[in-house]
Each structure stands twice: as C-alpha cells, then as structure tokens.
C-alpha cells in the first residue's frame, strides 16, 4: 500500500495514509470509481479527511464521520443515500479483508473475484 518507499501522504492533512482501510483512494478503487492505472498518480486522503465520502460507511468497526452542510446525507435523497451506504460500506469491508493478504491488485475491486450481489 505504499507509493514506492515513501508511501501516500494525505492531500488534506499531510500525514501518511498507512493502511488500506484508511485510504480514500483505495476505497474509490475497490468501489469501481477509479481505474487501476491512476492509483500511482492520483492523490490520496484519509477517509476521515473526506467527510462527504466517509459519512456513507456504516459499520460498527468504522468510527462514524459527520458531514455538515448541503452534502450531509440527511440533505440527500434517501434512495441515493441507501445505495451509497451499501456500496461504500461493502468497499470498506473489502479493504479490511485485503489488509495483510497477498491478493493481487486486479482482484481488489468488488465483483472481480467474488459474488457481491445482495
């Protein structure tokens, strides 16, 4: 999960993004929102540093993040919120599964190596 030996630095706070489960970049990759070819060039952030995205992760192992303002999920369409929570929670859970494994990066995204239907 390191960009060569230096690792990824959060584009918001500047601290290292040390694990898959705290990486916004890898969450977007696992969710299918970013192409693998962009991983080495796209900026990363801690999930906690992007509340507009992190608010949709609903899992007892994830510290809830509150987003305020017009992008708060309370302000959004309930069906959109439900779909986004389902996808991003599954993607974050996948990141937890991947930590410490030797899974090849092409198999990280949801649906590449397992059934993800509900």
Secondary structure in CASP SS format (residue, H / E / C, confidence):
PFRMAT SS
TARGET T0000
AUTHOR 0000-0000-0000
METHOD secondary structure of the structure
MODEL  1
X C 1.00
X C 1.00
X C 1.00
X C 1.00
X C 1.00
X C 1.00
X C 1.00
X E 1.00
X E 1.00
X E 1.00
X C 1.00
X C 1.00
X C 1.00
X C 1.00
X C 1.00
X E 1.00
X E 1.00
X C 1.00
X C 1.00
X H 1.00
X H 1.00
X H 1.00
X E 1.00
X H 1.00
X H 1.00
X H 1.00
X H 1.00
X H 1.00
X H 1.00
X H 1.00
X C 1.00
X C 1.00
X C 1.00
X C 1.00
X C 1.00
X H 1.00
X H 1.00
X H 1.00
X C 1.00
X C 1.00
X C 1.00
X C 1.00
X C 1.00
X E 1.00
X C 1.00
X E 1.00
X H 1.00
X H 1.00
X H 1.00
X C 1.00
X H 1.00
X H 1.00
X H 1.00
X H 1.00
X C 1.00
X C 1.00
X C 1.00
X C 1.00
X C 1.00
X C 1.00
X C 1.00
X C 1.00
X C 1.00
X C 1.00
X C 1.00
X C 1.00
X C 1.00
X C 1.00
X C 1.00
X C 1.00
X C 1.00
X C 1.00
X H 1.00
X H 1.00
X H 1.00
X C 1.00
X C 1.00
X H 1.00
X H 1.00
X H 1.00
X H 1.00
X H 1.00
X H 1.00
X H 1.00
X H 1.00
X H 1.00
X H 1.00
X H 1.00
X H 1.00
X H 1.00
X H 1.00
X H 1.00
X H 1.00
X H 1.00
X H 1.00
X H 1.00
X H 1.00
X H 1.00
X C 1.00
X C 1.00
X C 1.00
X C 1.00
X C 1.00
X C 1.00
X H 1.00
X H 1.00
X H 1.00
X C 1.00
X C 1.00
X C 1.00
X C 1.00
X C 1.00
X C 1.00
X C 1.00
X C 1.00
X C 1.00
X C 1.00
X C 1.00
END
